[in-house]
Amino acid sequence: MTSSNSRIAQVRQGAGVAVLVPCYNEAVTIAKVIDDFRAVLPLADIYVYDNNSSDGTADIAREHGAIVRRETRQGKGNVVRSMFREIEADYYLMVDGDDTYPAEFAPALLEPLAAGEADMTVGDRLSNGSYGEENDRAFHGFGNNLVRWLIKFIYGYGFNDVMTGYRAFSKVFVKTMPVLSEGFQIETEISIHAVAHRWRIVDVPIDYRDRPEGSVSKLSTFGDGARVLKAIASLCKDGKPLLFFGAMAAVLFVLGLIAGVPVILEYIETQYVYKVPSAVLAVGLFICGALALTAGGILHSVEKVGRRQWELEVTRAYRDR
């Protein structure tokens, strides 16, 4: 127990921790972010991945002691993919470079990982109301709630805050996480990956502060929001194909009934089908529904095989860590 407590205490100081800071034009804030996390996690390595900044972000980060690398493919998802592939550490703490997430909550995010109680911790900005007080961008709260509801409906797990950029991960989680996203939908992808593969998740309440004056958000409320919803649909199709195609089949069957019931009633009354186009449409919709249901069943079997292979890969990752 003493050894375990000692290890947790060291991790809370940053031992074996890589702080991951994806950055695009954050010259106004990056120096403070690095200095704050260096003060709270003096034993950690701080990595700043510059995503084609034009304002000197990389130079400032280097001057403040960060390990600076460059990712030329634009988009936060591309940056996170490179971070997860290239950096070796026992624990990973990911935070935005805009100084909206206070560094003093880092030890609380790392502790459940070090204690073996979690594979991913999530910095929850919503429970204490700080996000609602600080963030004045329209529809951001609505979008977060919508994504939370969709994940809860599809996967059965309710995140307190699904869009937060402040998270910590175990090494095995990072090294077995296939990053497919290119942009800001990366947080949604990570969240869905965690619940779909039954990783242990702990929500950690944190404070949130809005960007300082002169710092500009790169998030497009509607453009990136649409990409997030598209990512959810794509991940549902790949991860839960029976649900996805089953829902599609149900819609097609309902439309087929709407088109076909009048035809059936007409035939019962007159012994003749006058609405031939409606009959053809109804039959076509039912055939498409049956095909969708069949595709869902086949892909469900394929997905189970892929899940077994992934579980074996995770087992090897635990053995090799």
C-alpha positions as CSV (number, residue, x, y, z in Angstrom):
1,M,0.0,0.0,0.0
2,T,2.8,2.4,0.8
3,S,4.5,1.7,-2.5
4,S,1.2,2.3,-4.3
5,N,0.7,5.6,-2.5
6,S,4.2,6.6,-3.3
7,R,3.7,5.8,-7.0
8,I,0.5,7.8,-7.1
9,A,2.2,10.7,-5.4
10,Q,5.0,10.6,-8.0
11,V,2.5,10.5,-10.9
12,R,0.7,13.5,-9.4
13,Q,4.0,15.3,-9.8
14,G,4.2,14.2,-13.4
15,A,6.5,11.1,-13.2
16,G,6.1,9.1,-16.4
17,V,3.6,11.7,-17.7
18,A,3.5,13.2,-21.2
19,V,1.5,16.4,-21.4
20,L,0.1,16.7,-24.9
21,V,-0.7,20.2,-26.2
22,P,-2.0,20.4,-29.8
23,C,-1.6,24.0,-31.0
24,Y,-2.7,26.2,-33.9
25,N,-1.9,29.9,-33.6
26,E,-1.9,30.0,-29.8
27,A,0.9,32.6,-29.4
28,V,-1.2,34.6,-26.9
29,T,-1.6,31.7,-24.5
30,I,1.0,29.0,-25.1
31,A,3.7,30.4,-22.8
32,K,1.3,30.5,-19.8
33,V,0.0,27.0,-20.5
34,I,3.5,25.6,-20.5
35,D,4.6,27.5,-17.4
36,D,1.5,26.5,-15.5
37,F,1.8,22.8,-16.3
38,R,5.5,22.8,-15.6
39,A,4.7,24.3,-12.1
40,V,2.0,21.7,-11.3
41,L,3.8,18.7,-13.0
42,P,7.5,19.4,-12.6
43,L,8.5,15.8,-13.5
44,A,6.4,15.6,-16.7
45,D,7.5,16.0,-20.3
46,I,5.5,18.7,-22.1
47,Y,5.0,18.2,-25.9
48,V,3.7,21.0,-28.1
49,Y,2.6,19.9,-31.5
50,D,2.4,22.9,-33.8
51,N,-0.2,22.5,-36.6
52,N,1.1,25.0,-39.2
53,S,0.9,28.1,-36.9
54,S,1.8,31.4,-38.5
55,D,2.1,33.5,-35.3
56,G,5.3,32.0,-33.8
57,T,3.6,29.6,-31.4
58,A,6.3,27.0,-31.9
59,D,9.2,29.4,-31.1
60,I,7.5,30.6,-27.9
61,A,6.8,27.0,-26.8
62,R,10.4,26.1,-27.4
63,E,11.7,29.1,-25.5
64,H,9.6,28.0,-22.5
65,G,11.1,24.5,-22.4
66,A,8.5,22.5,-24.3
67,I,9.4,19.7,-26.7
68,V,8.1,21.0,-29.9
69,R,7.2,18.9,-32.9
70,R,5.3,19.8,-36.1
71,E,2.3,18.2,-37.7
72,T,1.8,19.5,-41.3
73,R,-1.6,17.8,-41.9
74,Q,-4.2,20.4,-40.8
75,G,-6.7,19.4,-38.1
76,K,-6.7,18.5,-34.4
77,G,-7.4,14.8,-35.2
78,N,-4.3,14.6,-37.3
79,V,-2.3,16.2,-34.5
80,V,-3.6,13.7,-31.9
81,R,-3.0,10.8,-34.2
82,S,0.7,11.8,-34.5
83,M,1.0,12.4,-30.7
84,F,-0.5,8.9,-29.9
85,R,1.8,7.2,-32.4
86,E,5.1,9.0,-31.6
87,I,5.2,9.7,-27.9
88,E,6.1,7.0,-25.3
89,A,5.0,7.5,-21.7
90,D,3.2,5.7,-18.9
91,Y,0.4,8.3,-18.8
92,Y,-0.8,10.9,-21.1
93,L,-2.5,14.2,-20.3
94,M,-4.1,16.1,-23.2
95,V,-5.0,19.7,-22.9
96,D,-5.7,22.6,-25.4
97,G,-3.2,25.3,-25.7
98,D,-5.7,28.1,-25.3
99,D,-5.4,28.5,-21.5
100,T,-9.1,27.6,-20.8
101,Y,-8.2,24.5,-18.7
102,P,-6.5,25.3,-15.3
103,A,-3.3,23.2,-14.8
104,E,-4.1,22.7,-11.1
105,F,-6.6,20.0,-12.0
106,A,-4.0,17.8,-13.7
107,P,-3.1,15.8,-10.6
108,A,-6.8,14.9,-10.1
109,L,-7.1,13.7,-13.7
110,L,-3.9,11.6,-13.3
111,E,-4.6,10.0,-9.9
112,P,-7.4,7.5,-11.0
113,L,-5.0,6.2,-13.8
114,A,-2.1,5.8,-11.4
115,A,-4.4,4.0,-8.9
116,G,-5.6,1.6,-11.5
117,E,-9.1,2.8,-11.3
118,A,-9.5,4.3,-14.8
119,D,-8.2,4.0,-18.3
120,M,-9.4,7.5,-19.3
121,T,-10.3,10.4,-17.1
122,V,-12.5,13.3,-18.5
123,G,-12.2,16.9,-17.3
124,D,-15.9,17.7,-16.7
125,R,-16.6,21.5,-17.2
126,L,-20.3,21.2,-16.9
127,S,-21.2,19.8,-13.5
128,N,-20.1,22.8,-11.5
129,G,-21.5,25.3,-14.0
130,S,-18.2,27.0,-14.9
131,Y,-18.5,26.3,-18.6
132,G,-22.0,27.9,-18.8
133,E,-20.8,31.0,-16.9
134,E,-17.6,31.5,-18.9
135,N,-18.5,30.4,-22.4
136,D,-20.7,32.9,-24.3
137,R,-20.6,31.2,-27.8
138,A,-24.1,30.4,-29.0
139,F,-25.1,26.7,-29.4
140,H,-22.0,25.2,-27.8
141,G,-23.9,24.0,-24.8
142,F,-26.7,22.7,-26.9
143,G,-24.3,20.9,-29.2
144,N,-22.5,19.3,-26.2
145,N,-25.8,18.1,-24.7
146,L,-27.0,16.7,-28.1
147,V,-23.8,14.7,-28.5
148,R,-24.0,13.4,-24.9
149,W,-27.6,12.4,-25.5
150,L,-26.8,10.5,-28.7
151,I,-23.9,8.6,-27.0
152,K,-26.1,7.8,-24.1
153,F,-28.9,6.6,-26.5
154,I,-26.6,4.5,-28.7
155,Y,-24.0,3.2,-26.2
156,G,-25.8,3.5,-22.8
157,Y,-23.1,5.6,-21.1
158,G,-23.8,9.1,-20.0
159,F,-20.8,11.4,-20.1
160,N,-21.0,14.6,-18.0
161,D,-19.0,16.5,-20.6
162,V,-18.2,14.8,-23.9
163,M,-16.6,17.6,-25.8
164,T,-14.0,18.6,-23.3
165,G,-10.4,18.9,-24.5
166,Y,-8.9,18.1,-21.0
167,R,-8.4,14.3,-20.6
168,A,-5.9,11.8,-19.3
169,F,-5.2,8.3,-20.6
170,S,-3.3,5.2,-19.8
171,K,-0.6,4.0,-22.1
172,V,-2.6,0.9,-23.3
173,F,-5.6,3.1,-24.1
174,V,-3.4,5.4,-26.2
175,K,-1.5,2.7,-28.0
176,T,-4.7,0.8,-29.0
177,M,-6.7,3.8,-30.0
178,P,-7.2,4.0,-33.8
179,V,-7.6,7.7,-34.6
180,L,-9.7,8.2,-37.7
181,S,-10.8,11.8,-37.3
182,E,-9.0,14.7,-38.9
183,G,-10.5,17.7,-37.0
184,F,-12.4,18.7,-33.9
185,Q,-14.5,15.6,-33.9
186,I,-11.6,13.8,-32.2
187,E,-13.0,14.3,-28.7
188,T,-16.2,12.6,-29.8
189,E,-14.3,9.7,-31.4
190,I,-12.2,9.2,-28.3
191,S,-15.3,9.2,-26.1
192,I,-17.2,6.7,-28.3
193,H,-14.1,4.5,-28.5
194,A,-13.9,4.4,-24.7
195,V,-17.5,3.4,-24.2
196,A,-17.8,1.1,-27.1
197,H,-14.7,-0.9,-25.9
198,R,-15.8,-0.8,-22.2
199,W,-12.7,1.1,-21.0
200,R,-12.9,2.4,-17.4
201,I,-13.9,6.1,-17.4
202,V,-13.9,8.5,-14.6
203,D,-15.3,12.1,-14.8
204,V,-13.3,14.6,-12.9
205,P,-15.0,18.0,-12.2
206,I,-12.8,20.9,-13.3
207,D,-13.1,24.7,-13.6
208,Y,-13.3,26.3,-17.0
209,R,-12.3,29.8,-18.1
210,D,-13.0,31.5,-21.4
211,R,-10.2,32.4,-23.7
212,P,-8.2,35.6,-22.8
213,E,-8.5,38.7,-24.9
214,G,-6.7,38.3,-28.2
215,S,-7.1,34.6,-28.3
216,V,-9.5,33.3,-31.0
217,S,-11.3,30.0,-31.2
218,K,-10.8,27.9,-34.3
219,L,-14.0,25.9,-33.7
220,S,-16.8,26.5,-36.2
221,T,-20.0,25.9,-34.3
222,F,-22.1,24.7,-37.3
223,G,-19.3,23.3,-39.5
224,D,-17.5,21.3,-36.9
225,G,-20.9,20.4,-35.2
226,A,-22.0,18.8,-38.5
227,R,-18.7,16.9,-38.7
228,V,-19.2,15.6,-35.1
229,L,-22.7,14.3,-35.9
230,K,-21.3,12.7,-39.1
231,A,-18.6,11.1,-37.0
232,I,-21.1,9.7,-34.6
233,A,-23.2,8.2,-37.4
234,S,-20.0,6.7,-39.0
235,L,-18.8,5.2,-35.7
236,C,-22.2,3.8,-35.0
237,K,-22.3,2.2,-38.4
238,D,-18.9,0.6,-37.9
239,G,-19.2,-0.2,-34.2
240,K,-22.9,-1.1,-33.9
241,P,-23.9,-2.1,-37.5
242,L,-27.0,-4.1,-36.4
243,L,-28.4,-1.1,-34.6
244,F,-27.5,1.3,-37.5
245,F,-28.9,-0.9,-40.3
246,G,-31.7,-2.2,-38.1
247,A,-32.9,1.4,-37.6
248,M,-32.6,2.0,-41.3
249,A,-34.6,-1.1,-42.0
250,A,-37.3,0.0,-39.6
251,V,-37.7,3.3,-41.3
252,L,-37.9,1.6,-44.7
253,F,-40.5,-0.9,-43.4
254,V,-42.6,2.0,-42.0
255,L,-42.4,3.9,-45.3
256,G,-43.3,0.7,-47.1
257,L,-46.4,0.3,-44.9
258,I,-47.4,3.9,-45.5
259,A,-47.2,3.3,-49.2
260,G,-48.6,-0.2,-49.2
261,V,-51.6,-0.1,-46.8
262,P,-53.8,1.9,-49.1
263,V,-53.0,-0.5,-51.9
264,I,-53.9,-3.5,-49.7
265,L,-57.2,-1.9,-48.6
266,E,-58.0,-1.0,-52.2
267,Y,-57.4,-4.6,-53.2
268,I,-59.6,-6.0,-50.4
269,E,-62.4,-3.7,-51.4
270,T,-62.2,-4.0,-55.3
271,Q,-60.1,-7.2,-55.9
272,Y,-58.0,-5.0,-58.1
273,V,-54.9,-2.9,-57.8
274,Y,-55.3,0.5,-59.3
275,K,-52.4,2.2,-57.6
276,V,-49.7,0.2,-59.3
277,P,-46.9,2.8,-58.7
278,S,-47.7,2.8,-55.0
279,A,-47.6,-1.0,-54.9
280,V,-44.2,-1.1,-56.7
281,L,-42.9,1.5,-54.3
282,A,-44.1,-0.4,-51.2
283,V,-42.5,-3.6,-52.5
284,G,-39.3,-1.8,-53.3
285,L,-39.2,-0.3,-49.8
286,F,-39.7,-3.6,-48.1
287,I,-37.0,-5.2,-50.2
288,C,-34.6,-2.4,-49.3
289,G,-35.5,-2.8,-45.7
290,A,-34.8,-6.5,-45.8
291,L,-31.5,-5.9,-47.5
292,A,-30.5,-3.3,-44.8
293,L,-31.4,-5.8,-42.1
294,T,-29.4,-8.5,-43.8
295,A,-26.4,-6.2,-44.2
296,G,-26.7,-5.3,-40.5
297,G,-26.6,-8.9,-39.4
298,I,-23.6,-9.8,-41.6
299,L,-21.6,-6.7,-40.5
300,H,-22.5,-7.4,-36.9
301,S,-20.8,-10.8,-37.2
302,V,-17.8,-9.2,-38.9
303,E,-17.6,-6.5,-36.1
304,K,-17.5,-9.3,-33.5
305,V,-14.5,-10.9,-35.2
306,G,-12.8,-7.5,-35.3
307,R,-13.6,-6.9,-31.6
308,R,-12.0,-10.3,-30.7
309,Q,-8.9,-9.3,-32.6
310,W,-8.8,-6.0,-30.8
311,E,-9.1,-7.6,-27.4
312,L,-6.1,-9.8,-28.2
313,E,-4.2,-6.7,-29.3
314,V,-5.0,-5.0,-26.0
315,T,-3.9,-8.1,-24.1
316,R,-0.5,-8.0,-25.9
317,A,-0.2,-4.3,-25.2
318,Y,-0.7,-4.9,-21.4
319,R,1.9,-7.6,-21.5
320,D,4.4,-5.4,-23.4
321,R,4.0,-2.2,-21.5
